[in-house]
């Protein structure tokens, strides 16, 4: 099992918003947790691997240390100055990158043994189509790692956190909450919990850049399970990770939160799956 270096993960997490290269390094070290999750489900990383939304490219770089060939794709060339640079520095020769849309993958049927989708689904305009494409390019018996976050999560899917833990997106709706966070980032950044170097809202405000909400799929646990089934994929392993608020709750309350669908959506920080194509 790949060693999980918590110290390195923490160090690079603190630096990850400095540049795309720093974020790719953070993903490289954090990938050990993804690999461990796959191994606990009995998945061996080998053969041909596709990262269908690789961002800066740190995670497919890590997988390339295990597999025969890894392909990382993204809708933009975020990997150009990060993943390719890291691959050169570490002399990794079995890693390829390409600009491609996960909703229309440019690969033949059954091309890959393993597919990775880490924090991608919530940014996809047509999630069912994306999942069907992932299933199409997986070989029969192949596996897929999928992680995402419910948009109603108390933690706020890809939103900052206030110093006073008020879930603005649940009280105001996501659109109004997003606008409020933009205003706070410009005029009162001290109200936000994350430090400046970890807050993309504050960073954009300081650079004078506009920021758009790229959350396109409003993930709900029950809907996601139906979408997975409709895509032709089967669930091998599902782990629902509760927010800190739910974990600190008394056990009877925590059990209730796990069982009630609406409560699951609110008190889940993220979900991890290992899926298989029959």
C-alpha positions as CSV (number, residue, x, y, z in Angstrom):
1,X,0.0,0.0,0.0
2,X,1.3,3.5,-0.9
3,X,2.6,5.4,2.1
4,X,0.3,8.3,3.1
5,X,2.6,11.1,4.1
6,X,0.3,13.3,6.2
7,X,3.1,15.9,6.8
8,X,3.8,16.3,3.1
9,X,0.0,16.6,2.4
10,X,-0.4,19.3,5.0
11,X,2.7,21.2,3.8
12,X,1.5,21.2,0.2
13,X,-2.1,21.9,1.2
14,X,-1.0,25.1,2.7
15,X,0.8,26.1,-0.5
16,X,-1.7,24.7,-3.1
17,X,-3.3,28.0,-4.1
18,X,0.0,29.7,-4.9
19,X,0.1,28.3,-8.4
20,X,-1.1,25.4,-10.6
21,X,2.2,23.7,-10.0
22,X,1.8,23.9,-6.3
23,X,-1.8,22.5,-6.6
24,X,-0.5,19.6,-8.7
25,X,2.1,18.8,-6.1
26,X,-0.6,18.7,-3.4
27,X,-2.7,16.4,-5.6
28,X,0.3,14.2,-6.1
29,X,0.8,13.6,-2.4
30,X,-2.9,13.4,-1.6
31,X,-3.3,10.7,-4.2
32,X,-1.9,8.2,-1.8
33,X,-5.3,8.3,0.0
34,X,-7.1,7.5,-3.2
35,X,-4.8,4.6,-4.0
36,X,-5.3,3.3,-0.4
37,X,-9.1,3.5,-0.9
38,X,-8.8,1.5,-4.2
39,X,-6.6,-1.1,-2.6
40,X,-9.0,-1.6,0.3
41,X,-11.7,-2.4,-2.3
42,X,-9.4,-4.9,-3.9
43,X,-8.5,-2.8,-7.0
44,X,-5.0,-3.3,-8.3
45,X,-3.6,-0.3,-10.3
46,X,-2.2,-1.6,-13.5
47,X,-2.6,-1.6,-17.2
48,X,-4.2,1.5,-18.8
49,X,-5.6,4.3,-16.6
50,X,-7.6,7.4,-17.5
51,X,-8.0,10.4,-15.3
52,X,-11.2,12.0,-16.7
53,X,-10.7,15.5,-15.3
54,X,-7.1,15.7,-14.2
55,X,-6.7,19.4,-13.5
56,X,-3.0,20.3,-13.0
57,X,-2.0,16.6,-13.4
58,X,-0.6,15.7,-10.0
59,X,-2.9,12.7,-9.5
60,X,-2.3,11.0,-12.8
61,X,1.4,11.5,-12.3
62,X,1.2,9.5,-9.1
63,X,-0.9,6.7,-10.8
64,X,1.8,6.5,-13.5
65,X,4.2,5.2,-10.9
66,X,1.9,2.2,-10.6
67,X,0.4,1.6,-14.0
68,X,1.6,0.7,-17.5
69,X,0.1,3.8,-19.2
70,X,-1.8,6.8,-17.8
71,X,-3.8,9.3,-19.8
72,X,-4.9,12.6,-18.1
73,X,-7.5,14.8,-19.8
74,X,-9.1,18.1,-18.9
75,X,-11.3,20.6,-20.6
76,X,-8.5,23.2,-20.3
77,X,-4.7,23.0,-20.5
78,X,-4.2,23.3,-16.7
79,X,-1.7,20.5,-16.9
80,X,0.5,22.3,-19.4
81,X,2.7,24.1,-16.9
82,X,2.2,21.7,-14.0
83,X,1.7,18.0,-14.8
84,X,4.0,18.1,-17.8
85,X,6.7,19.9,-15.7
86,X,6.4,17.4,-12.8
87,X,6.5,14.4,-15.2
88,X,9.8,15.8,-16.7
89,X,11.3,16.5,-13.3
90,X,10.5,13.0,-12.0
91,X,11.4,11.3,-15.3
92,X,7.9,9.7,-15.8
93,X,7.6,8.5,-19.4
94,X,4.3,6.6,-19.3
95,X,2.0,9.6,-18.7
96,X,0.1,11.5,-21.5
97,X,-2.1,14.6,-21.3
98,X,-4.7,15.9,-23.7
99,X,-7.5,18.5,-23.8
100,X,-10.8,16.6,-24.0
101,X,-14.3,16.7,-22.7
102,X,-15.3,14.0,-20.3
103,X,-18.8,14.1,-21.8
104,X,-17.5,13.0,-25.2
105,X,-14.3,11.0,-24.6
106,X,-12.1,10.6,-27.7
107,X,-11.3,6.9,-26.9
108,X,-12.6,3.6,-28.2
109,X,-14.9,1.4,-26.2
110,X,-13.2,-0.7,-23.4
111,X,-9.9,1.2,-23.7
112,X,-9.0,1.4,-20.0
113,X,-8.6,-0.8,-17.0
114,X,-9.1,1.9,-14.4
115,X,-10.8,5.3,-14.6
116,X,-10.4,8.1,-12.0
117,X,-12.9,10.9,-11.4
118,X,-11.8,13.0,-8.4
119,X,-13.9,16.0,-7.6
120,X,-15.0,16.3,-11.3
121,X,-18.7,15.3,-11.4
122,X,-20.0,18.4,-9.7
123,X,-18.3,20.5,-12.5
124,X,-19.9,18.6,-15.3
125,X,-22.9,20.0,-17.2
126,X,-24.4,16.6,-18.0
127,X,-23.5,14.2,-15.3
128,X,-25.5,11.2,-16.7
129,X,-23.7,11.6,-20.0
130,X,-20.3,11.8,-18.3
131,X,-20.9,8.6,-16.4
132,X,-22.1,6.8,-19.5
133,X,-18.9,7.8,-21.3
134,X,-16.8,6.7,-18.4
135,X,-18.6,3.3,-18.5
136,X,-18.2,3.1,-22.2
137,X,-14.4,3.4,-22.2
138,X,-13.9,1.0,-19.3
139,X,-13.2,-2.6,-20.2
140,X,-15.6,-5.2,-18.8
141,X,-14.3,-6.0,-15.3
142,X,-12.6,-2.6,-15.1
143,X,-12.9,-0.3,-12.1
144,X,-13.7,3.4,-11.6
145,X,-12.9,5.7,-8.6
146,X,-15.4,8.5,-8.2
147,X,-15.5,11.2,-5.5
148,X,-17.8,14.2,-5.3
149,X,-19.7,16.4,-2.8
150,X,-23.4,17.1,-2.3
151,X,-24.2,20.7,-3.2
152,X,-26.2,21.1,0.0
153,X,-23.4,20.0,2.2
154,X,-23.1,22.0,5.4
155,X,-19.4,22.4,4.5
156,X,-20.5,24.2,1.3
157,X,-19.4,22.5,-1.9
158,X,-16.5,24.6,-3.2
159,X,-17.6,27.6,-1.1
160,X,-15.6,29.5,1.6
161,X,-16.4,29.1,5.3
162,X,-17.4,31.9,7.6
163,X,-15.5,32.3,10.9
164,X,-19.0,32.0,12.5
165,X,-20.2,28.7,11.1
166,X,-23.4,29.9,9.3
167,X,-24.4,27.8,6.2
168,X,-25.3,30.8,4.0
169,X,-26.0,28.5,1.0
170,X,-28.7,26.7,2.9
171,X,-30.3,29.9,4.2
172,X,-30.0,32.1,1.1
173,X,-29.6,29.6,-1.7
174,X,-26.4,29.0,-3.6
175,X,-26.5,31.9,-6.0
176,X,-27.1,34.6,-3.4
177,X,-24.6,32.9,-1.1
178,X,-21.9,32.9,-3.8
179,X,-22.5,36.6,-4.4
180,X,-22.3,37.3,-0.7
181,X,-18.9,35.5,-0.4
182,X,-17.6,37.5,-3.4
183,X,-18.6,40.7,-1.6
184,X,-17.0,39.6,1.7
185,X,-13.8,38.5,-0.1
186,X,-13.5,42.1,-1.5
187,X,-14.6,44.1,1.5
188,X,-14.3,42.0,4.7
189,X,-12.0,39.0,4.1
190,X,-11.5,38.8,7.9
191,X,-15.0,37.3,8.1
192,X,-13.9,34.2,6.2
193,X,-12.3,31.3,7.9
194,X,-9.7,30.2,5.4
195,X,-6.4,32.2,5.3
196,X,-5.7,34.3,2.2
197,X,-3.4,31.7,0.5
198,X,-6.1,29.0,0.8
199,X,-9.1,31.1,-0.3
200,X,-9.6,31.4,-4.1
201,X,-12.4,34.0,-3.5
202,X,-10.0,36.3,-1.7
203,X,-7.2,35.6,-4.3
204,X,-9.5,36.5,-7.2
205,X,-10.6,39.7,-5.4
206,X,-7.1,40.8,-4.7
207,X,-6.1,40.2,-8.3
208,X,-9.1,42.1,-9.6
209,X,-10.4,39.0,-11.4
210,X,-14.0,38.0,-11.8
211,X,-15.0,34.6,-10.4
212,X,-17.8,32.4,-11.6
213,X,-19.5,29.5,-9.9
214,X,-18.4,26.4,-11.7
215,X,-20.6,24.0,-9.8
216,X,-22.8,22.7,-12.6
217,X,-24.2,19.4,-11.3
218,X,-26.1,19.7,-8.0
219,X,-25.1,16.4,-6.6
220,X,-27.7,14.6,-4.4
221,X,-26.9,11.2,-2.9
222,X,-30.0,9.5,-4.0
223,X,-29.9,11.0,-7.5
224,X,-26.2,10.1,-7.8
225,X,-26.9,6.5,-7.0
226,X,-29.6,6.3,-9.6
227,X,-27.3,8.0,-12.2
228,X,-24.6,5.4,-11.5
229,X,-27.0,2.6,-12.0
230,X,-28.4,4.0,-15.2
231,X,-24.9,4.4,-16.6
232,X,-24.3,0.6,-16.5
233,X,-21.8,0.8,-13.6
234,X,-22.2,-1.1,-10.4
235,X,-21.2,0.1,-6.9
236,X,-18.4,-2.0,-5.3
237,X,-17.8,0.3,-2.4
238,X,-19.4,3.4,-1.1
239,X,-18.1,5.6,1.7
240,X,-20.1,8.6,2.9
241,X,-17.9,11.0,4.9
242,X,-19.8,13.1,7.4
243,X,-18.9,16.7,8.2
244,X,-17.2,17.5,11.5
245,X,-20.5,18.8,12.8
246,X,-22.1,15.4,12.3
247,X,-19.1,13.5,13.6
248,X,-19.2,15.4,16.8
249,X,-23.0,14.8,17.3
250,X,-24.2,12.1,19.8
251,X,-24.3,8.7,18.3
252,X,-28.1,8.4,18.0
253,X,-28.2,11.7,16.2
254,X,-25.3,10.8,13.9
255,X,-27.1,7.5,13.0
256,X,-30.2,9.5,12.1
257,X,-28.2,11.8,9.9
258,X,-26.7,8.9,8.0
259,X,-30.1,7.4,7.4
260,X,-32.2,10.4,6.4
261,X,-31.6,11.3,2.7
262,X,-32.0,15.1,3.2
263,X,-29.8,15.0,6.3
264,X,-27.2,13.0,4.4
265,X,-27.0,15.6,1.7
266,X,-26.5,18.4,4.3
267,X,-24.1,16.6,6.7
268,X,-22.0,14.8,4.1
269,X,-18.7,16.5,3.2
270,X,-17.9,14.1,0.3
271,X,-18.6,10.6,-1.1
272,X,-16.2,8.1,-2.4
273,X,-17.0,5.2,-4.7
274,X,-15.3,2.3,-6.3
275,X,-17.5,1.3,-9.3
276,X,-17.2,-1.6,-11.7
277,X,-18.3,-2.3,-15.3
278,X,-19.8,-5.8,-15.3
